[in-house]
Amino acid sequence: MIKARFFSEGDFLTGFEINGHSGYSEMGSDIICASVSSAAFMAANTITEILGMEADIDLNDDGFLKFIVEPVPQAQTTLRGLKLHLEALSQDYPENIKVTL
């Protein structure tokens, strides 16, 4: 199961941690893992490369990504969009992905 946890300070999301594999299909052809990975990397790249914000990033090849930014308004649209996307996936695939705050 993929576990996605979001971090917050007050009303601001400050990042996320994603860990695990969905188990929906074989590695390399798992549409849930691909969807989560693509969305997470798009969010991280948007915040760091487009908005130009500094972030603490921890990543490994075992399905782990931790991404933390300062609690600022500029990152909220992207982080909230990622959270909404992952929550929708978890509603469709509750045995494969869980999202917490």
MOTA-V192036 format. One record per run of one state. SS is the DSSP state (2 for helix, 1 for strand, 0 for the rest). FROM is the first residue (numbers start at 0). LEN is the number of residues. If there is no record, write none. Layout:
ss:SS from:FROM len:LEN
ss:SS from:FROM len:LEN
This chain:
ss:0 from:0 len:1
ss:1 from:1 len:8
ss:0 from:9 len:2
ss:1 from:11 len:8
ss:0 from:19 len:11
ss:2 from:30 len:20
ss:0 from:50 len:5
ss:1 from:55 len:5
ss:0 from:60 len:3
ss:1 from:63 len:5
ss:0 from:68 len:4
ss:2 from:72 len:20
ss:0 from:92 len:4
ss:1 from:96 len:4
ss:0 from:100 len:1
